[in-house]
Amino acid sequence: MTFSIVGFDPQTKELGVAVASKFLSVGAVVPFAKAGVGAIATQSWANLDYGKNGLEMLEKGLTPDEVLKELVQNDEKSGSRQVGIVDASGQSVSFTGEDCFDWAGGFAGENFAAQGNILVDKDTVEAMKSIFIQTEGSLAERLLAALNAGDIAGGDSRGKQSAALLIVKENGSYGGYNDRYIDLRVDDHEEPVQELARLLKLHRLYFEATLTEDVVGIEGELVEELQNLLYENGHLDRDLTEYDDLLDAVQSYHLIENFDERVQERGFIDLKVMEYMRIK
């Protein structure tokens, strides 16, 4: 009923899972991950203990193969389960029980594991594998590209409903409080994978750090443009015309519009925030 890909980026040490299914809110069931430990996708009559217990075993030093062996031998319904596991060194394994509904299968390679069940055919898994290997970019981009390729290749034979993307890294969350770097879910949608891609673009806008080349000084023609934009959207009173008034309004705009991660030194602004203001 589901297809997924689990991955590891040896450069950034990020771990993650991308998944899609004809199942309501698949992101609440399938993906599990812990920074520095591993990532797991548990599906097909999913046993959620595979996620929790699997990560605990990985953290204790077991390999993905050893974890899989422990999980299935202690589960009397293992024949109906499907799971993909990747650890924080890139070792991986994919398991498909003999009772999973066709088409069902998976493939494990260096830094990833791709699997699916109740698929149109094997092309979905083959496409995910190929695109993940070929694609450059962040782990999130590679996993989503692979998921999209699987969707195009056929995907779930019953149709589409939900999708999710989970990426973890040390102190990756908003404010750096935990490892949950990206946690996006599309619970019920006609084109869940495409909607997930849209959400990832928004995540980059709001939460990615500003690039050095995107920082510009608020001077020259930009002063008047910013004033007019802030007047129009109600973030600056037209009676306030001093330069310091403008800088105060720019600061407030960032916080009110959730651009906390893109706030710059006073007198400077992120070009991506400017682009957003121009089209908003």
N, C-alpha and C positions, 0 to 999 in steps of 0.2 A: 504493500500500500504506500511505499515511500522510497525515495532515492536520496542518498546523502553522500557527502565527501568530508573526510576528516583530514586535517593537514597541519604541518609544522613548518615554520620558516627558520632555518638554521642561522640566518643573519640577524633577525630581530628577536628570535626566540619566541615569537608569537605562536600560539596554538589555537585551532578553531574547528568549527563544524558549520557546514552549510547543508540545509535539508529542505525538501519540498515534498508535498503529499496531498492526496485527496482525503484529507483528514483535518478536522477543525483544530486549529492552534497547535500544529506539530511542534512548534518551538518550545512548548511547555512540557514536551515528552521526550524527544529524541536527544538533544545535545547536552553534553556534559563536558566541562573542561576546567583545568586548574593550572595556573601559570607555573612553569618549572616542573610540571608533573606529566601532563598528557591531556588528550582529548578523546572522547568516546561518543559514538552515535549508536544508540540502542533502539531497535525498531522491529517491525513485524511481530505483533502481539507483544509489544515492548515490555521487557522486564526492567523497570527503572532501577532496580538494585544493581544491574550491570554497570550503570553509570557511577553511582555512589561507591559501590564496593570495588569496582574496577579502578577508579582513581586512587582509592586507599591502598590497593595492592601495588599500583605503579609507584606511589610515593614511598612504599617500603622497599622498592628496588626490584620488583618482579618485572620481567620483560612482557611485552604485549602477548607473546605466545603463551607464556606461563599464566598470565592473567586470564586469557581466554580459556585455557584448560580448566582453571579453577572455577570460572563462572559456569561453564556448560556442564561440568561433571556434578555440580551441586544444584542443577535445575532439571527437574523431571520433564519440563516442557521445552527443553533446549532445541528440540527438532523444529519448533515453530519460531525460533528467534533468529534475528540477524543483528550483527554488531560489527562496527569498525573501530579500531583502536590505533592511536599513534602516541608514542611517548616523546619526552623532551629531548631525545637524541635522534629522533626521526625513524626509529624502528616502528614497524606497523604490522597489523594483521586484520584480515576481514573474514568473517564467518557467516555462512548461510546454512541454517538448519534444513534437513532433508524434507521437512513438511511445509516449508514456506511456499506460498502460492506463486506459480509461474507468471512471467519470467522472473526468476530470482537468482542472484549471484553477485559476486564482488571481485575486486582486485586490490591487492596491497602492493605498494611499491615504496621506494625510499621517500620518506616524509609525507606519505598520504595513504589513505584507504578509501576506496569508492565502492558503494554497494546499493542494491535496490531490490525491491520485490513487488509483485503484481505489476510489472513493467510491460510495455508494449513488446520489447525484445531486449537483447543484450546490448544493442547500440547505445542505449542510455548510459550504461556504465562505461562502455568503451569511449564514448565521447567525453565523459567527465575525466577519465584517466588521461586521455590525449591532451585535452585543453589545459588541464592543471599543469602538466609537464611543460607544455609549450608557452604558456602565458607568463609574461614578466609583470612585475608590480608588487604591491603589498599582498600579504596573505589573504586579506579580505577580498581584494580584487580578483585574485587567482581562484579562490573558492567560489566566488559568485559567478565568475566566467565559466567555471566547470559546471556549476549547477544549471546555468542558462543553456549550456551546450547539451546537457542531459535532457533538459526540458524540450529543446528544439528537436532532439533526436527521437523523442517519443514520450519519455517520462512515464508517469503513472497511467496505466491503461484505463483507469476509471475516470480520469479527468484531473482537474486542478482545484485546489482550495486554499492551501496555506504554505508558508515558507518561512525560514528563519536563518539568521546568521549570528553565530557567537564566536567572538575572538577574545582571548585572554592574554595578558602580559603583565609582568610585575608592575604594580602601581599604575595600571593603565586606565583606571576609571576616572570619571569626573572628579577632580580634586586629588586624585592619586590615593584614594582611601582603600581600594581593593584592586583585584586583577581584571575586572570585567570591562574590557576596553570597548568592545562593540557588542551590543545585545539588541538586535533588531528582529522584530516579528511581524509577520503579516498573517493574521489569524483566519481571515475569510475573505477571499478576493477572487475575481474571475481570472486575473493574471498575477498570481502571487509572486512569481520570480521577478517579473518586471517591476512590480511595486516595491519589492525588496531592493532592487537596484536604485530606485528613486530615493528610498530612505537612506541608502548608503551615501548617496551624493549629499544629502542634507547633513548626515553625520559628519562628513568631511568638512562641510562649511562651518558647522557650529563647534566642533570639537578638535579638529586638527590644529596643530601649532602653526603660527604664521611663518611663512618663508621670508628670509631676510630680504629677498628681492621684491617682496610685496609691500614693504614698509615705505611709506612716502610722507614727506613733511606737509603739514597743512599750511600752505602758503600760496601766493599768487592767485590764479584763477580758481584754484581748489577752494579757497576761503569762501568766495561768493557762491560757488556751486553747493558747498556743504550747508551754508546758511539757508539757501533756498530749499534744499531737500529737507532740512530739519524744520523749517517753517511749514512746509507743505504737509509733513506727517505729524505735526503737532508736538514735536520735541523741543522746539525753540520758539519763545514768544517773540513776535515781530518788534516789540519795543526794546528787546535786548540786542544791541548791535555791536557791542564791544567784542574784541578778539577773545578775551577771557570767557565771556558769556558763551561764545561758540565752543570753546574747548570744554567747558563744563557740560554743555549739551551733548557733545560727542561722547564724553565719558558716560553720561546717563543713558544715552542711546544704546551703547554696547551692553550695559547691564540689563536694561529693560527688554531688549530684543534678544537676550540670551547669547550674546557674543562675548561672554566672560573670558573665553580662552584666546580671544583675539584683541584684547585691550592692549594698547601700545603706550609708550611713554608719552606724556603730555606734549601735544604739538605734532603728533604723528598719527597715522591711521593705516590700517590694513586695506590694500586695494580690493580684496575680496569683499570686505564690508562695504566699501564704496560701490562696487558692482551690484551688491544686493540692494543698497539704498536706491540706486538708479532705476531698478526694475520693480521695486516693491510698490 
